[in-house]
Amino acid sequence: MQLYGHTHIFEKLTKSPAHTAGKPYCFIGPYKIGKMHTALCVAEKLLPKTQGKLIENHPDVFIVRREKNPETGKTKKHIDLSQIQGLQQFISRNSALGGLRVAIIDQAELCHEQAQQALLKTIEELPKQVIVIFLIPDTEFLLPTIISRCHLIHFSSLSLKDMEACAEAFGCFDKKMIVDVKIVL
């Protein structure tokens, strides 16, 4: 998995896994800026490799995100307490492959208040071999008691150089488009 931009965050979190583990982090920034991708890259670097599996399917990775309503097939508006209880079960187990476990809560601001209270209890008693990463657009969306226990990491827009590298890697690099962006900036 290739990371474009946000390398300073990646390096900080993967430089010393022993220092990173046992702590909750809040990745803060606008939607679609690379918070989830960075969290997955961190997990991929810190966890033992599994043959042919995407990091999202790694047995020591747990991702909480809005689920689909089984009756309507539509995505729910919130993250439920039951999903956080599933996260708590994941955290309470031993690592499947030995070593660290990584939990990512995507759009954590969509957790019901009961779910946030459960999250607070979870991060207060976080085992040393677990990293929890909350992905949020702003700190005002989570309980202040959760925010106060997390290491806050702010994300900003990619540099023009990183945007060019990403566009080129995905085969959508157009020199004229980049020139147009420079003019707008």
Summary of the structure (lengths in Angstrom):
residues: 185
radius of gyration: 17.6
end to end distance: 29.2
largest distance: 53.0
contacts: 523
relative contact order: 0.20
helix: 44%
strand: 16%
